[in-house]
Amino acid sequence: MNHPVGLQEYLIVSAALFCLGLFGVISRRNLFVIYMCLELMLNAANLALVALSRFTNNLNGQVMVLFIITVAAAEVAVGLALIVALYRKRQTAHTEDLASLKL
């Protein structure tokens, strides 16, 4: 009774992860939590692309995921630098304090 995992299961997990990340972005005020939820949404999209690529026997989705991972690495550097700058200036990481970084 070995049931292979199909495309539908991958897409359901991907949609659930994306919705969880979207809920976190909408409902939270802490920048670090919002940032982590954005990364969760990005990885959900990666999962969907890889699953679709695998089940259609087309490598375009997997190549796109490599580019997304590269952009995500740059996003990590910039995003964390902004969060650290805000924390150093205001000793908090809430979204309301982002305006304090303006010159």
C-alpha positions in Angstrom: 0.0 0.0 0.0 2.8 2.4 -1.0 1.1 5.6 -2.3 3.4 7.8 -4.4 3.3 11.5 -3.6 1.7 13.2 -6.5 1.7 16.8 -7.8 -1.5 17.6 -6.0 0.0 16.9 -2.6 3.0 19.1 -3.3 0.8 22.0 -4.5 -1.4 21.6 -1.4 1.6 21.9 0.9 3.0 24.8 -1.1 -0.4 26.6 -0.9 -0.6 26.0 2.8 2.9 27.3 3.4 2.2 30.4 1.3 -1.1 31.1 3.2 0.7 30.7 6.5 3.4 33.1 5.4 0.8 35.6 4.1 -1.1 35.4 7.4 2.1 36.1 9.2 2.9 39.2 7.1 -0.6 40.6 7.5 -1.0 40.0 11.2 2.4 40.7 12.7 4.1 43.9 13.7 7.7 42.7 14.3 9.9 43.2 11.3 11.9 40.0 11.9 8.7 37.9 12.0 7.4 39.6 8.9 10.8 38.9 7.2 10.7 35.3 8.1 7.1 35.0 6.8 8.2 36.5 3.5 10.9 33.9 3.2 8.4 31.2 3.9 6.2 32.5 1.1 9.3 32.6 -1.2 10.1 29.0 -0.4 6.4 27.9 -1.0 6.7 29.4 -4.5 10.0 27.5 -4.9 8.3 24.2 -3.9 5.5 24.7 -6.4 8.0 25.5 -9.2 10.1 22.5 -8.5 7.1 20.2 -8.2 5.6 21.5 -11.5 9.0 21.2 -13.1 9.4 17.6 -12.0 6.0 16.4 -13.0 6.1 18.0 -16.4 9.7 16.8 -17.1 10.8 20.4 -17.9 13.8 21.9 -16.2 12.7 25.6 -16.6 11.1 25.7 -13.2 14.2 24.4 -11.5 16.4 26.9 -13.3 14.0 29.6 -12.1 14.3 28.4 -8.6 18.1 28.8 -8.8 17.6 32.4 -9.7 15.1 32.9 -7.0 17.5 31.4 -4.4 20.2 33.8 -5.6 17.9 36.8 -5.3 16.8 35.6 -1.8 20.4 35.5 -0.7 20.8 39.2 -1.6 17.5 39.9 0.1 18.7 38.3 3.3 21.7 40.6 3.4 19.7 43.8 2.7 16.7 42.9 4.9 18.7 41.9 7.9 20.9 45.0 7.5 17.8 47.2 7.6 16.4 45.4 10.7 19.7 45.7 12.5 19.9 49.4 11.6 16.4 50.0 13.0 17.2 48.0 16.1 20.4 50.0 16.8 18.6 53.3 16.4 15.4 52.6 18.2 16.0 49.4 20.3 12.9 47.9 18.7 11.9 46.1 15.5 8.3 47.1 15.1 6.9 48.3 11.8 5.8 51.6 13.2 9.4 52.7 13.8 10.5 52.3 10.2 9.7 56.0 9.6 12.5 56.8 12.0 15.1 55.7 9.5 14.3 58.5 7.1 16.9 61.3 6.8 
